[in-house]
Amino acid sequence: MTLDVDLIVLGTGSAAQSVAFPCREAGWSVTVVDSDPFGGTCSLRGCDPKKVLVGVSELVDWGRRMQGKGLSAPAPALAWSEMLRFKRTFVDDVPAAMDQSFKDAGMLTVHGRARFVDSTSLRVGDETYVGNHVVIAAGARHAPLGIAGEEYLTTSTGFLELDELPRRVSFVGGGYIAFEFAHIAARGGAAVSILDRGERPLQRFDADLVAQLVQITRDLGVDVHVSMSVTGIEKRGDELVVHGRGGEEMREVVAADLVVHAAGRVPEVDDLDLEVAGVARAESGGVAVNEYLQSVSNPAVYAAGDAVASGGLPLTPVAGMQGRIVAANLLNGNTRTPNYVGIPTVVFTTPPLARVGLDEATARARGLRFTTHHADTSGWYSSRRVALAHTGFKTLVEDGTERVLGAHLLGVQAEEIVNIFALAVRKGLSAHDLKDMVFAYPTSASDIGYMV
C-alpha cells in the first residue's frame, strides 16, 4: 500500500516535534516515522534523564562538602538503584505519551526504520509513504571508532539503564558525556577513569577553566588520561582491558568492568539511502543544507537537529529552533534562517562548566580588540558559602563598545548564570548594561557585575 501525505518527518525528538506540530496545525497531512521509541534522545536517553542523575550526584557532593560546616549527620551516599528507579519515572511513560500526542493532533505514527526509494518516497517495512516534502530529523548515534573489541563498549544509553553501578568504569573520550557521567559514577563509589586522545579534554571550552575542572575531577578520584588514544578493548574473563597508545608507547591502560563510549556522535542517516533521493551529504556526515536548512540537492527535503551537517552546536534547544525555522519555511516559503549567536552550552559536572559566545582564539582570529577579565573565584563568597575549592570565570569585552563577546564560567549555578550572559551576547548588551543591573543579593547572579 502507498500513502500520500503533505509531509513526512523522520524522527520524533525536539527538531521533529517543532516541525510536525506547526505543519499539522496549518492543515497539512503529516506522517512521523521513528525506529526508536518516540520522544527523541533528550527526553529518553540524553539531557532529561542525565540531569536527574546529576541532581542526585550534586546533592551528595554538596552534603559531603558541608560536613563540619553546619552538617553533622553522616555524609550522604548515592543509592544507585533507587536513583535509577526515580529516573525511570521521568522517561518510562514518554514514548506512549508522545505517540498519542502525535495521533491526537491527527498525524499518522509509524514505528520502523525508513529508507528512501525515490526523491520523496520512503519505505518502512512493507509500506511506502510518499510526501510532498520530507524532513530528516533522525538524531545521532555513537560514532564508530574502528578499534578491536568495539563491540564491548557500552553506550551512554546503556549507562543510563544500569540497574547496578559496576565497581570499575572507564570512559573512552573526554567530552560532555565522559565528565558528566564520571562525576556521577565516582560519587556512586566506582573507580573511574577517562581516556582522552587530545592534549586536553573538552576542547570547546576555555583551557584555563578546563584545567580547573580536570583538577576537580582528579580530586574526586577519577583517573584522567590525556593524549591517550584507545586502540582496542579486550575481554579477559569477567573484566575488560583497555589498550591505548600514549605517544609512541603501546600499553594496557586500565582494566574495568564497564567501558563506556564517550567519543562523539554522528548523524544517524547512513542507512536512509540518501543517494536514492538525491540528497547530498557534507564531509561531516550529515545532510548538506543551505541557509534555510533545505537540502542543497533536493529542494523537497529539509533537515534539522543532529542530522544537519553544519551550523550550531548539537544541542536540544538548537534542534528545536531549527525545527521551528524549517516549519516556517515549509509553510511560508524560504524566508527564515537560524541565528546561532549567543547560544550557551554546559557540562553538568559539579560544579558545572558553561560557555557562551567567543573564546579568545576565535575573537583574535576575527580581528576583534577586546579585554579579557579572568579570575579564580574560589575565595569569593559565592564559592566559600558552598565550600567549592575550584571555581573561576573568563569574560571577553570588546574595547570601545564594551560589548560582551563571550563568557566562560566554572562554579555554583554556572548553568543558570550563563543564560544572562547569553542574552547579553545575543542582544549586543554591554558590560555597562550588566554592571548597571541591580541583582538580588546574595545570589550567583550578583557576581556578574564583577566579571565584566
N, C-alpha and C positions, 0 to 999 in steps of 0.2 A: 504494500500500500504506500502511496505517496501523498504527503500532506503539504499543501502550500500555505505559507504564512507571510506576514509582512517582515517579521524579524525573528532570527534565531540567535540566541545568546548562549555561548559556550562558557559554563561556569556559573556558580551561584554565590560567590563571595561579594565583597563590598563593591568592586567595579561592576560586576554583573547586575547586582541589585539596583545600582544607581542608573543603569541603562534601562533595564527591563520595566521597572515600575512606571517611570515617566512616559515611556512609549506606550505602554498599555493604557495608562490614564488618558493619553491622547487619542485612543481608539484603535490603535494598531493591534493586530493579532500577533501574539508573542509565544514562542516556544523556548523554554530554557532546558539545557542539557548539561548533566554533570555525571561523571563516573564515580566521583567521591560522594560521601554523604553531603546533603545540601547544607549550605551555610558558609563554606569557604574556610580558608586557612585561619584567619584571625579569630573567628568565633569558636572553631573546633579544636585547632591544633597549633595555635600561634599566640597572638597578643593576649587574648582574654584569659584562657586557662593558665598561661605563663604568669600573668600578673597576679592571679590568685595565689600561686606558689610563692611568688616574690613577696607578697604581702605577709604571708606567714613567716618566711625567712627573715624579713625585715624586723618583724616583731620579736623574733627570737634574738636577733642580734642586738636590738635596742635594749631588751631586757638584760642581756649579758653585759652590755656596756655600762649600764646604770647600777650594777651591783656595787654596793659600798658608797653609792652617791644618792641614797634615799630608798633603794630597794634592798631588803634584807632577806627576802624569801629565796629559796633555791632558784638558781638560774633556769629559765625556761628551756625546754628541749623540743625539737621538731619531731612530731609524730607522723611519719611518712604516710602510713596507710590511712590515718584519719584525714590528713591534708588532701590526699587523692580522692577520698570519698567526697569531701567538701567541693573539690574542683569539679567533680562529675555532676554536681547539682547545677553547674552553670552550662554544661555542654551536652548532657545526655538528651535533653528534650529539643535541642536546636534543629537537628535535621528534619524531624517530623513537622515541627512548627514552621520552619522555613518552606518546606514543600507545600504545606497547607496555605501559607500566605500567598505564594505564587498562584495556587489554584483559586483562592478566594478572590484574587484580582482578575481572574478569567484567563490565566495563562495555562498552557499545556506544559506539564513537567515530564521530563524524560530522564530515566536513570540508565546510564551506559556511556561508553566511550564513542565519540563521534569521529568520523573521518570524511574529508571532502571527496565527493565523486564528480563534481564539476565546480564552476565558479561560485555558486551559492547553494549548492545541494550537498547535504550530508547524510551519511548512512550511520544509523545506530542500530546494531543488531540486524533484524530483518526488515527494518523500516527505513524509508527515505524521506527526508524533510527538505523542502525547498523554500528558501526565504528570498524576499526581495533584497534584504540586507542580512549580513552576518556580523556579529560582534564576538571577537575572541577575547575572553576574559577568564581563561582557564587556569590562571595562577602559575605557580612554580613548583619545581621538585628539587631534591637534593642533587647537586652537581656530581656527575660520575667522576671518580678520582683516578680510575685506571691503575689501581695498585693490586698486588696479590692479596687475596683474602678480603677483598672489599665486601664480600657477602656477610662477613662477620660484624660489620658496622651496624649499630642501631641508629635510627634517625631521631631527630628531635621529637617527632610524633610518638615514637616508641618510648622515649624517655618520659614524656608526659602521661604515659599509660602504665608506668611501672607500679605494680602492686606493692613491691618492696624495693628499697634502695640497696643496690649492691654495695659490698664493702669497699671495692676499689673501682673508680670510674675515671676514664680518660676521654678527653675531647680532642678530636683531630680538627684543627683550625683555631684561630684566635679572634673571632668576631663576636657579634652580639650574643649568639646562642651559647658559645663556649663560656663567656664570662658570666652571663646571667645564670645559666644552669650550674656552673661551677660553684657560684656563691650559694645557691640553694643546696646542692649536694654536700658541700663541705659543712654547712651548718646542720645538715641532717646526719653528720657523723661519718661520711665516706672519706676515704683517702682519694684525693682528686688531683689530676694533672691536666694541663693544657699544653698542646704541642702545636706551635705555630711556625710556619715556614718563613715568615717575614722577619726582618730585623727588629720590628716591634709590632705588637698586635693592634687591633682597632685602628687601621690606617686612616679611616675617615675622620678621626678625632685628633684634637690638639696633642702633640707629642708630649708636652710637659705634664698635662693633666693625665694622659695615659700612663706616664711613668708613675705618677702618684697612685693611680688605680691598680697598677701591677703590684706596687708595694703593699697596698691594702689586701690584695688577693693573696699574695705570698704570706702576709701576716696571718691570714685566715687558715694557712696551712696548705694552700694549693701550690703544687709544683708547676711553675710556669716556665716552659721551654720556648725560647725564640731561636730563629734561624735553624729550625729543625724540620726537615721535610720527611714526612711519613712515607716509607717505601713499601710497607706491607703489614698485614695483620696475620699472625699465625695462631692457630688454635692448638694448645697443648693440654690435653686432658680437660679439666674444668676451667682453665684460665685462658686468656688471650694475651699474646705477647705482641707489642707494637715495635716494629723495626723502623729505624729512621736514619737519615743522613744529616749530620751537622758539619758543614764544611766538606772536607774530603772523607770524613770518618763515617763509616757504616757501623751501626751498633744496635743492640736491643735497648730501646729507650725505657720501656716500662711494661710491667705486667699488670693486667686489670681483669676484672670480672665483667666489665661492660665498657665498650669503646663506642663513643657517640660521634656521628658525622656532624661536624660544625664548620665545614669548609666551603660554605657557599651554596647558593641555589641558582637554578637556570630556568628560563621559561618552559612550561610544560606544553610544548607544541610539537615535539618531534614526531609523534605518531598521528598527527592530524592530516597528513598528506597535503600539506600546504601547496606543494608544487602542482598538484592536480587542479587546484583552484587558481593558480597563477598568483599566489600570494608570496611576495619576496620576503626573504629573511635577511636581517642585518648580521654583521660579523659577530655581534654579541649573542646571537642565537634567537632573539625574539622577532616579532613581526616588524618589518621596516615600515614606518608610518611617516606621513607628512605632519605639518604643524597642526592639522586638525584631527590628528590621531586616526587618519584614514590610510589604509594600505596604499603604498606608493605604486603598486602594480595592479591592484584590483579595487576599483572605486566603490564596489558594493560591500567591501569588508572594512571594518574598523577594529581597533584593538584598544584595550585599557588594562591597567594594573600590571601585574608581573609579566604579562605577555608582550608588553611594549618593549621594543629594543632599546630605546633611549628616552631620556627625559629626567624626571625627578627621581628621588630615592625610592626604592621598593618598599613603600610604607602603605599601610591601610588607608590613612587619610588621603594620600596621593591617588591611590586607586579609586577611592570614592569620587574625588574631584575629576579625575579623568573620565569616569563613567558618566558623571553629570554633563560633562562637555560633549562626549560622544552622543548622548541622548539629545542634547540641544542641536547639535549639527545634523543628526538624522532627521529631526522634526522640522528644522527651520533652514536647512542648508548650512554649508560650512562658513560659520561666522565666528566661532569661539575657539580660542587656543588656550592651553594651560599656562598658568603662571607659577613657576617653581621658585620664585623669590621668597625667602623668609619662611621656609618650611623646616621646623625643628625635628630633631631625632634624638633618641635617648637610649642609653644602655642601662637597663634596670638592674644594676648591681646595688649594693648597699655600701656607701652612698651611690646614688645614680650619677652617671656621666651624661651630659647633654651638650648639644651644639646647635647653632643656627647661623646662617649667613656664611661669610667668607672666613677662611683661615688666613694666616699671614702670607703663606706662599702664594695663594691664589690672588690675594689683594695686590701683592707686589707684581705678579705677572700681568695684572690688568693696568699697571702703571698708576695705581692709586697712592696717594700720600696720606698716611694715617699715623695715629699714635696708638701704641699697644699699652693697655693697662693690665697688669698681671700681678697676682699676689697669692701667697699661701695664706689661706684664711683659717687654718686650724686654731689660731689664737683668738679668732673673732667670737663674740658672744654666741652667735647662732650655732657655731660648731661646738664650743665648750659646753653649752647647755645640754647637748645630747651626747657628749663625750666622743665626738668623732675626731680621730687623730690626724687624718689626712683629708683636707679639703682645699679648694682653690678655684680661681677663675682667670679668664683672659678675655678681654674685650678689645675690639678694634673700632676706633672712632676716627672718621675722616677729618683731616686737617682743614681748617677753614669753615666747612659747612657744619661740622660737629655731627654729621650723620653717622648713626650706628651701623657699622658694616658687618659685624659679627660678634657672637658671644659664645663662650665656651665655659662650662660650669661643671664642677665636681663638688657635691655637697648635699646637705639636707634639703629636700624639696626642689632639687635642681630640675626635676622633670616638670614642675609647675612654673618655676621662675623663668625657664627658657621660653615659655609661651608669651610672657610680657616682652622679652627681647625679640621674639619672632614678630610680634605686632610692630615693634619699632623698626625692624629691618624691612618688613613688607610695606609699611606705610611711610617710610622715609623719615621717621622721627629722629630728633637729635638728642645728643647727650643732655643738653639743657632741658629738653622736654621731660626726660626721665628724672633728672635732678630736681626739677620743679614740682614733680608729683609728690603729694602728701600721702604716704602709705600708712596703713595700720601698723602699729608698733607694740611690742616687738614681734616681727614676722620675718620670714626669709626674704620676702619682697622688699622690706625696708632696708636691706643691704644694697639694693640696686643702685641707689644714688652714689654709693662709694665705689662702685665698679666701673664707672664711666668718667 
